[in-house]
């Protein structure tokens, strides 16, 4: 089966599958393993930390794989983004921005003709990114993890809405971890999917085995996971964190806001900002319910594609017979 979409054309990957960004462990080695499997890898710039290291990481990734990859700028971090952007332009690697307004970078991105994808939790932010010139957008539904919004909707509803509003390719994310999830998103009109939790449960992911065991043991109806992902944050915590805006550095405040939305009871403890709280489930999306075995990245991607092709071959309702 030929998995050609506007996203595979834009990025050059074999399959319309993108790796999510991972604060703390989204390194070039992991990105290369995803790219080698025919999906699209992701180097998380906050892991590289400096423009010099980012350049080295991009070059090492390029030497390690013939596959494709991007660099993620999660703009909650206080990093030399302009200098890092120049590295991406010099190396001509696609860029993904996320978590905050990318406005300060847009003019230079467009001048340089860099491929740019913006990731958003709210449909209105995805629409805004296209008006700024994004080549594609990622819409993350409520079932996902990472930076949340009080206005976020479930993945299916977000996808239906955003596809009515924009013309650029849309990538669906949030709770997708298997062939059925991918086919569902593509069937609704997405041009690709992004997965985070599913890739975390692979052999190449630089997480400890306890974290991977947490993922494969989690069910769709896990009470702790369901509450963290699907229920709204405590209104008192939201009110308190909003009062702190402007009193602490912006990157620190954004991470506090994220942790409030992830219902982390330790969100006020700035010493642990970005550590994800005490529970390993704080890092996991509802896609964990679809994962029941730790595999290599290549095994995971190839089995997912094979299953998707088997399922779609059996779709008699779309065949003209």
C-alpha positions in Angstrom: 0.0 0.0 0.0 1.3 3.4 -0.9 1.0 5.7 2.1 1.1 9.0 0.3 -0.5 12.1 1.9 0.3 15.8 1.8 2.3 15.3 5.0 4.5 12.5 3.5 5.0 14.8 0.5 5.9 17.8 2.7 8.3 16.0 5.0 9.5 13.2 2.7 8.7 10.4 5.1 7.5 6.9 4.0 4.6 6.8 6.4 2.3 9.6 7.7 3.5 9.0 11.3 5.3 11.6 13.4 7.2 11.2 16.6 6.1 13.5 19.4 8.6 15.7 21.2 9.9 14.6 24.6 11.2 17.0 27.2 14.3 15.5 28.8 14.8 12.5 26.5 13.9 13.5 22.9 17.5 13.1 21.7 18.9 12.6 18.2 19.4 8.8 18.7 15.8 8.3 19.4 14.8 10.5 16.4 17.1 8.5 14.1 15.5 5.2 15.2 12.0 6.5 14.3 13.2 7.9 11.0 14.9 4.6 10.2 11.5 2.9 10.6 9.9 5.0 7.9 8.2 7.4 10.3 9.2 11.0 10.9 11.6 11.5 13.9 11.8 14.5 16.2 14.8 16.1 17.9 13.7 18.1 20.9 15.7 21.3 21.0 15.4 21.6 24.8 17.3 18.4 25.1 20.2 19.8 23.0 20.0 23.0 25.1 22.5 25.1 23.0 22.7 26.1 19.3 26.1 24.4 19.1 24.9 21.1 20.5 21.7 21.3 18.4 23.9 21.6 15.2 25.9 18.6 16.3 22.8 16.6 17.1 21.2 17.4 13.7 24.3 16.3 11.9 24.7 13.1 13.9 21.0 12.3 13.2 21.5 12.9 9.5 24.6 10.7 9.5 22.7 7.9 11.4 19.7 7.7 9.2 18.5 8.2 5.6 15.0 8.9 7.0 13.5 12.2 7.8 13.2 14.2 11.0 12.3 17.7 12.4 13.4 19.8 15.3 10.9 20.7 18.0 10.9 24.1 19.7 8.7 23.9 22.8 8.5 27.6 23.6 7.9 27.2 27.3 11.6 26.9 27.8 14.0 29.8 28.1 16.5 29.0 25.4 18.3 31.0 22.7 15.5 30.3 20.2 16.7 32.8 17.5 20.1 31.3 17.4 18.7 27.8 17.4 16.4 28.8 14.5 19.4 29.9 12.5 20.9 26.5 13.0 17.7 24.9 11.7 17.8 27.2 8.7 21.5 26.5 8.1 20.9 22.8 8.3 17.6 23.0 6.4 15.7 20.8 8.8 12.0 21.2 9.3 10.8 23.0 12.4 7.9 22.3 14.8 6.9 25.0 17.2 4.6 24.3 20.2 3.1 25.4 23.5 3.3 29.1 23.0 3.0 31.8 20.4 5.8 31.5 17.8 5.3 35.1 16.6 8.9 36.3 17.3 10.3 33.6 15.0 7.8 33.6 12.1 9.3 36.4 10.0 12.7 34.7 9.9 11.1 31.3 9.3 9.2 32.6 6.3 12.1 34.6 4.9 14.3 31.5 5.0 11.6 29.3 3.4 11.9 26.7 6.2 9.3 24.0 6.4 7.3 25.0 9.5 4.6 23.0 11.4 2.9 24.4 14.5 1.3 22.2 17.2 -1.7 23.5 19.1 -4.1 22.3 21.8 -6.9 24.8 20.7 -8.4 24.9 17.3 -8.3 28.7 17.3 -4.5 28.6 17.8 -4.1 26.2 14.9 -6.1 28.5 12.7 -4.0 31.5 13.8 -0.8 29.6 12.9 -2.0 29.0 9.3 -2.7 32.7 9.0 0.9 33.3 10.1 2.1 31.0 7.3 2.4 27.5 8.9 2.8 24.8 6.3 0.9 22.3 8.4 -0.6 22.1 11.9 -0.8 19.5 14.6 -4.0 19.5 16.6 -3.7 17.7 20.0 -6.9 16.5 21.5 -7.7 16.2 25.2 -6.7 12.6 25.3 -3.1 13.5 24.8 -0.6 14.7 27.4 1.8 17.6 27.5 0.7 21.2 27.5 -3.0 21.4 28.1 -5.7 24.1 27.7 -9.0 24.7 29.5 -10.5 25.1 26.1 -9.1 21.9 24.6 -11.6 19.4 23.1 -11.3 15.7 22.4 -9.2 14.6 19.4 -12.1 13.6 17.2 -14.0 16.9 17.8 -10.9 19.0 17.4 -10.1 17.3 14.1 -13.6 17.7 12.7 -13.6 21.4 13.6 -10.1 22.3 12.4 -10.6 20.5 9.1 -13.7 22.8 8.4 -11.6 25.9 9.0 -8.2 25.5 7.3 -6.7 24.2 4.1 -3.2 23.3 5.1 -2.4 19.6 6.1 -3.6 18.6 9.5 -1.8 16.1 11.8 -3.9 14.5 14.5 -2.5 13.8 18.0 -3.9 12.8 21.3 -4.7 9.2 22.4 -3.5 7.6 19.1 -1.4 4.5 19.6 -2.4 1.8 17.2 -3.5 1.1 13.6 -7.2 1.8 14.3 -6.5 5.2 15.8 -4.3 6.1 12.8 -6.9 4.9 10.2 -9.7 6.7 12.2 -7.7 10.0 12.0 -6.8 9.6 8.3 -10.4 8.5 7.5 -11.7 11.8 9.0 -9.3 13.8 6.9 -6.1 14.2 8.8 -3.0 13.9 6.6 -0.9 12.3 9.3 -0.7 11.4 13.0 1.7 12.2 15.8 2.3 9.7 18.6 4.2 10.3 21.9 3.2 7.7 24.5 3.3 4.8 21.9 6.9 5.6 21.0 7.8 5.9 24.7 7.0 2.2 25.0 9.8 1.1 22.6 13.2 -0.4 23.2 15.1 2.5 21.8 13.3 5.1 24.0 15.8 6.3 26.7 13.3 5.8 29.5 13.7 3.3 32.3 11.9 0.0 32.2 9.6 0.9 35.1 8.2 3.8 33.0 7.6 1.4 30.0 6.0 -1.1 32.3 3.7 1.6 33.5 2.6 2.3 29.9 1.9 -1.3 28.9 0.0 -2.0 32.2 -2.2 1.1 31.9 -5.7 0.4 30.6 -8.0 2.8 28.8 -10.2 3.0 31.9 -7.3 3.5 34.4 -8.9 5.8 37.0 -5.8 7.9 37.7 -5.0 8.3 34.0 -8.6 9.0 33.0 -9.0 11.7 35.7 -5.7 13.4 34.8 -6.3 13.5 31.1 -10.1 14.0 30.7 -11.2 16.0 33.8 -10.7 19.8 34.0 -8.2 21.2 36.4 -9.2 22.5 39.9 -10.7 26.0 39.3 -9.0 27.3 42.5 -5.6 26.1 41.1 -6.3 27.8 37.8 -7.3 31.0 39.5 -4.1 30.9 41.7 -1.7 30.2 38.8 -3.3 33.0 36.7 -2.7 35.5 39.5 1.0 34.5 39.3 1.3 35.6 35.7 3.9 38.3 35.4 5.3 37.7 38.9 7.6 34.8 37.8 9.6 34.3 34.6 7.4 33.4 31.6 8.9 30.0 31.0 8.5 29.0 34.6 4.9 30.3 34.7 4.0 28.4 31.6 5.3 25.2 33.1 3.3 25.9 36.3 0.2 26.4 34.2 0.9 23.1 32.3 1.2 21.2 35.6 -2.0 22.8 36.9 -3.8 21.5 33.8 -2.2 18.1 34.2 -3.6 18.1 37.8 -0.2 17.8 39.3 -0.6 18.5 43.1 3.0 19.6 43.3 2.7 22.3 40.7 3.7 25.1 43.1 7.1 23.5 43.8 9.3 25.4 41.3 12.3 23.2 42.2 10.6 20.3 40.5 9.2 22.3 37.5 9.4 20.2 34.4 9.9 16.9 36.3 6.3 15.8 35.8 5.4 15.4 39.5 5.6 12.2 41.4 3.5 9.8 39.3 4.9 8.2 36.2 1.4 8.5 34.8 1.9 12.2 34.5 3.9 11.6 31.3 1.4 9.3 29.7 -1.6 9.8 27.5 -4.7 7.6 27.0 -2.9 6.0 24.1 -1.3 3.8 26.8 -4.4 1.6 26.7 -3.5 0.5 23.1 0.0 -0.5 24.1 0.6 -4.0 25.6 4.2 -4.9 24.7 7.6 -3.2 24.5 8.9 -3.5 20.9 11.6 -2.0 18.9 10.6 1.2 17.0 10.9 -0.6 13.7 8.8 -3.6 14.9 6.1 -1.2 16.3 5.9 0.9 13.1 5.9 -2.1 10.7 3.3 -4.0 12.7 1.1 -0.9 12.9 1.3 -0.4 9.2 0.7 -4.0 8.5 -2.4 -4.1 10.7 -3.7 -0.8 9.2 -3.4 -2.4 5.7 -5.2 -5.5 6.8 -8.0 -3.6 8.3 -8.5 -1.3 5.4 -8.4 -4.2 2.9 -11.5 -5.5 4.8 -13.5 -2.3 4.5 -16.2 -3.6 2.1 -18.3 -0.5 2.7 -15.9 1.6 0.7 -15.5 -0.8 -2.2 -17.5 -0.4 -5.4 -18.5 -4.0 -5.8 
